Structures are given as structure tokens and as C-alpha cells.
Amino acid sequence: PTHRTPFAPPPKNLRGLFAGSGSIAMSDPHMAQAVLSLLPRHHPRHDDPNEDVNLLYLGTATYDLERFKRKQTRRFEEMGCRIRCLDVAN
């Protein structure tokens, strides 16, 4: 039909990593490293691993609970990331 909008590709600066089981996947150190590898090439972290990285954690349903939130963000904290949480369901 003529009322449909043509497909538009996502912006080039849009990056994401999608995992099936959040609790298991996001507590894996290799997954955390894969997320950090999505940083833009010009980000200072590429030259200095101590450079701050801000990570926004969006937990939903039970993942807003502290123990699940901690399990999913622990690896990022260990890698020096600053974690901010946006509780959606809790």
C-alpha cells in the first residue's frame, strides 16, 4: 500500500549487543568486553583503559531487583565502568 513508510537503515552510531538470557550472558566477562568493544573508535577508553565509561543499566521486571542488577553489572564495575540504573518496573 502507498501509506507505508519506506525502510530506513538505523543510524551508523547505533550499536547494541543482544543476549538471550540476560542474567547468564551479562555476568560473563567476555560479554562485558564485547559490550565495551562497541565504544566508538574515538572514545578515550581505546587509548587509556582507565578512562571512565558510563553504562546505563535498564533492568525490567525482576532485573530491577538489587541481586539481579548486581549480577548483571558486576563485570562492568570490575572493568572500571560507572553504572547508573534506570529502574523500570521496581
Backbone as JSON, one array per atom type, in Angstrom:
{
  "sequence": "PTHRTPFAPPPKNLRGLFAGSGSIAMSDPHMAQAVLSLLPRHHPRHDDPNEDVNLLYLGTATYDLERFKRKQTRRFEEMGCRIRCLDVAN",
  "N": [[0.82, -1.21, 0.0], [0.29, 2.33, -0.46], [0.54, 3.91, 1.81], [2.57, 3.09, 3.44], [5.7, 3.53, 5.11], [8.9, 3.87, 3.69], [11.65, 1.59, 4.25], [14.17, 2.59, 6.47], [17.57, 2.61, 7.09], [19.2, 1.98, 10.28], [20.77, 4.59, 12.3], [24.3, 5.16, 11.85], [25.73, 5.36, 14.21], [24.43, 3.85, 16.06], [24.58, 1.25, 18.25], [24.56, -2.08, 19.55], [24.25, -4.91, 21.73], [22.83, -7.98, 21.95], [21.44, -10.35, 24.04], [20.27, -13.6, 24.87], [19.6, -14.88, 27.5], [19.65, -12.75, 29.96], [20.74, -12.68, 32.61], [22.65, -14.77, 32.74], [24.23, -14.28, 30.44], [25.08, -11.55, 30.73], [26.62, -11.68, 32.98], [28.92, -12.79, 32.21], [32.36, -12.38, 31.67], [33.44, -12.13, 29.09], [31.3, -11.24, 27.58], [30.87, -8.73, 28.69], [33.23, -7.49, 27.86], [32.78, -7.56, 25.12], [30.65, -5.78, 24.92], [31.93, -3.39, 25.68], [33.63, -3.19, 23.54], [32.08, -2.06, 21.64], [32.25, 0.63, 21.87], [32.7, 3.85, 20.39], [35.36, 4.34, 18.03], [36.85, 6.64, 18.52], [36.64, 7.03, 21.22], [38.1, 7.82, 24.36], [38.75, 5.6, 25.93], [39.86, 3.61, 24.38], [42.52, 4.26, 24.15], [43.28, 4.59, 26.78], [42.75, 2.43, 29.26], [41.78, 3.08, 31.75], [40.08, 5.15, 31.49], [36.98, 6.74, 32.1], [33.89, 5.05, 31.67], [30.53, 5.36, 31.16], [27.74, 3.51, 31.98], [24.47, 2.76, 31.29], [22.11, 0.99, 32.94], [19.34, -0.83, 32.14], [17.08, -2.4, 33.7], [14.42, -4.72, 33.65], [11.25, -5.84, 34.82], [11.91, -8.47, 36.98], [14.62, -7.97, 36.91], [15.15, -5.48, 37.86], [15.45, -5.82, 40.53], [17.72, -5.74, 43.26], [19.66, -7.88, 43.61], [19.71, -9.21, 41.11], [20.31, -7.11, 39.43], [22.86, -6.46, 40.35], [24.24, -8.82, 39.69], [24.2, -8.68, 36.92], [25.62, -6.36, 36.35], [28.06, -6.48, 37.59], [30.49, -7.36, 36.29], [31.01, -5.22, 34.61], [31.51, -3.18, 36.44], [33.84, -4.23, 37.57], [35.51, -3.8, 35.44], [35.88, -1.15, 35.55], [33.78, 0.54, 34.86], [31.34, 3.09, 35.26], [28.29, 2.7, 36.73], [24.96, 3.46, 36.11], [21.58, 3.26, 36.99], [18.37, 2.73, 35.64], [15.51, 2.16, 36.88], [12.78, 0.36, 35.83], [10.55, -1.27, 36.34], [10.46, -1.66, 39.08]],
  "CA": [[0.0, 0.0, 0.0], [1.03, 3.58, -0.59], [0.67, 4.59, 3.1], [3.72, 2.56, 4.18], [6.94, 4.3, 5.09], [10.0, 3.03, 3.21], [12.64, 1.2, 5.25], [15.33, 3.47, 6.64], [18.56, 1.92, 7.92], [19.47, 2.67, 11.55], [21.93, 5.48, 12.26], [25.58, 4.46, 11.93], [26.26, 5.38, 15.57], [23.61, 2.99, 16.9], [25.25, -0.03, 18.49], [23.92, -2.86, 20.59], [24.56, -6.32, 21.88], [21.58, -8.57, 22.41], [21.69, -11.68, 24.58], [19.04, -14.29, 25.23], [19.41, -14.92, 28.95], [20.4, -11.61, 30.48], [21.48, -12.98, 33.83], [23.82, -15.58, 32.42], [25.08, -13.62, 29.45], [25.68, -10.3, 31.18], [27.59, -11.93, 34.05], [30.09, -13.38, 31.56], [33.33, -11.32, 31.4], [33.62, -11.97, 27.64], [30.18, -10.44, 27.11], [31.15, -7.35, 29.1], [34.27, -6.98, 26.96], [32.15, -7.35, 23.82], [29.88, -4.53, 25.02], [32.88, -2.27, 25.66], [34.22, -3.09, 22.2], [31.16, -1.28, 20.81], [32.52, 2.06, 22.02], [33.23, 4.46, 19.16], [36.82, 4.27, 17.93], [37.48, 7.86, 19.04], [36.46, 7.12, 22.66], [39.4, 7.77, 25.05], [38.99, 4.28, 26.56], [40.69, 2.81, 23.48], [43.91, 4.59, 24.44], [43.52, 4.51, 28.21], [41.73, 1.56, 29.85], [41.26, 3.66, 32.99], [39.14, 6.23, 31.14], [35.62, 6.44, 32.55], [32.8, 4.65, 30.78], [29.24, 5.39, 31.83], [26.86, 2.49, 31.47], [23.1, 2.86, 31.8], [21.5, -0.33, 33.07], [17.88, -0.83, 32.08], [16.52, -3.67, 34.13], [12.96, -4.76, 33.57], [10.62, -6.87, 35.65], [12.72, -8.87, 38.15], [16.0, -7.5, 36.79], [15.29, -4.26, 38.65], [15.78, -6.21, 41.9], [19.15, -5.5, 43.51], [20.56, -9.03, 43.4], [19.85, -9.46, 39.68], [21.0, -5.93, 38.89], [24.27, -6.62, 40.72], [24.79, -9.93, 38.91], [24.35, -8.28, 35.52], [26.51, -5.22, 36.18], [29.3, -6.7, 38.32], [31.65, -7.43, 35.39], [31.29, -3.87, 34.12], [32.15, -2.48, 37.56], [35.21, -4.75, 37.65], [36.27, -3.22, 34.33], [36.01, 0.28, 35.79], [32.66, 1.32, 34.34], [30.42, 3.73, 36.22], [26.96, 2.17, 36.44], [23.75, 4.18, 36.5], [20.43, 2.37, 36.79], [17.05, 3.3, 35.41], [14.55, 1.12, 37.25], [11.58, 0.5, 35.02], [9.41, -1.97, 36.92], [10.52, -1.74, 40.53]],
  "C": [[0.85, 1.26, 0.0], [1.24, 4.28, 0.75], [1.86, 4.08, 3.92], [4.94, 3.45, 4.03], [8.06, 3.39, 4.59], [10.99, 2.74, 4.34], [13.79, 2.2, 5.27], [16.33, 2.73, 7.52], [18.8, 2.7, 9.21], [20.68, 3.6, 11.42], [23.23, 4.7, 12.45], [26.14, 4.43, 13.35], [25.43, 4.55, 16.54], [24.28, 1.63, 17.02], [24.51, -0.78, 19.58], [24.43, -4.28, 20.6], [23.34, -6.95, 22.54], [21.82, -10.02, 22.82], [20.38, -12.3, 25.03], [18.77, -14.26, 26.73], [20.27, -13.83, 29.58], [21.27, -11.94, 31.67], [22.75, -13.75, 33.55], [24.76, -14.83, 31.5], [25.8, -12.4, 30.02], [26.62, -10.5, 32.37], [28.86, -12.57, 33.5], [31.09, -12.26, 31.24], [33.58, -11.09, 29.91], [32.51, -11.11, 27.04], [30.4, -8.98, 27.47], [32.2, -6.73, 28.2], [33.7, -6.7, 25.58], [31.33, -6.06, 23.81], [30.83, -3.34, 24.94], [33.55, -2.12, 24.3], [33.33, -2.3, 21.25], [31.37, 0.23, 20.95], [33.05, 2.62, 20.71], [34.76, 4.47, 19.18], [37.52, 5.5, 18.53], [37.32, 7.99, 20.56], [37.82, 6.98, 23.36], [39.74, 6.42, 25.67], [39.9, 3.41, 25.68], [42.17, 3.07, 23.73], [44.26, 4.42, 25.91], [42.42, 3.67, 28.87], [41.15, 2.07, 31.16], [40.28, 4.8, 32.75], [37.72, 5.8, 31.53], [34.7, 6.05, 31.4], [31.54, 4.66, 31.63], [28.32, 4.37, 31.17], [25.49, 2.67, 32.11], [22.48, 1.48, 31.77], [20.0, -0.18, 33.09], [17.38, -2.21, 32.45], [15.01, -3.61, 33.98], [12.46, -5.93, 34.39], [11.53, -7.21, 36.83], [14.15, -8.36, 38.07], [16.22, -6.14, 37.44], [15.66, -4.58, 40.1], [17.3, -6.18, 42.08], [20.04, -6.69, 43.2], [20.75, -9.36, 41.92], [20.61, -8.31, 39.0], [22.5, -6.07, 39.14], [24.94, -7.71, 39.89], [25.08, -9.5, 37.47], [25.33, -7.12, 35.32], [27.89, -5.42, 36.82], [30.53, -6.69, 37.41], [32.02, -6.05, 34.86], [31.96, -3.03, 35.2], [33.6, -2.93, 37.71], [36.1, -4.17, 36.57], [36.35, -1.7, 34.43], [34.88, 1.14, 35.26], [31.87, 1.92, 35.5], [29.01, 3.33, 35.82], [25.89, 3.12, 36.96], [22.58, 3.27, 36.17], [19.15, 3.18, 36.58], [16.06, 2.16, 35.67], [13.23, 1.37, 36.53], [10.37, -0.1, 35.73], [9.37, -1.94, 38.43], [10.3, -0.38, 41.16]]
}
